[in-house]
Amino acid sequence: MGFGSGGADGVAVLAARLALDLAMAAVVLHAVYFRLYRRHEHVFTCYLFNVVTLCLCVLLRKGPAELGFALTLFGVFGILRYRTEQIRSRDLTYLFIVIGLGIVNGASGPEVSLAEVLVVNGVVVGLTVFLELGLRGNPEHATPMCYDRLDLLRPGHEAALVADVAARTGLVVTRVETERFDMLRDAAEVTVFARARRR
């Protein structure tokens, strides 16, 4: 029995697809991404991209040519939109993951069984969880901060920067990434990556 259906069962099938898709996206975005990186705005963006992609695939599933054209435009405009802002490769990776989940759960037709869809979802989500949490005995947590020592943000001062942030916050800092400078306040917005203290 395929994962797709038509006629009077269309709404029920759409609801099932949406429920499965949101469940998988929630694991990726809340159990992994937000837990590690604490970026509210990117969670919002990823959810919307995921749901819109799924709905687009479901509505255009019966026309392969139209579906491919629509997804191409969707991807092009999405990438062009985000080229105007600084976005980390890890954030972009999560965006592609949830877009991929939306495509898998929305574009699969009647010839694809529910078991196959579940396996693909499980592989994508499971691999994400394993790579982000399973391979790290003590995973990093990202914390956004406003930092006032611009002199330590220059290239070649990485060790001193990490030491200063660690001393002032008490965190086990592994690295610091600069997001943007605020020259009016003589400060910068940074993301501090730290590990939990071992007991």
Secondary structure, 3 states (H helix, E strand, C coil): CECCCCHHHHHHHHHHHHHHHHHHHHHHHHHHHHHHHCCHHHHHHHHHHHHHHHHHHHHCCCCHHHHHHHHHHHHHHHHHHHCCCCCCHHHHHHHHHHHHHHHHHHHCCCCCEHHHHHHHHHHHHHHHHHHHHHCCCCCEEEEEEEECCHHHHCCCCHHHHHHHHHHHHCCEEEEEEEEEEECCCCEEEEEEEEECCCC
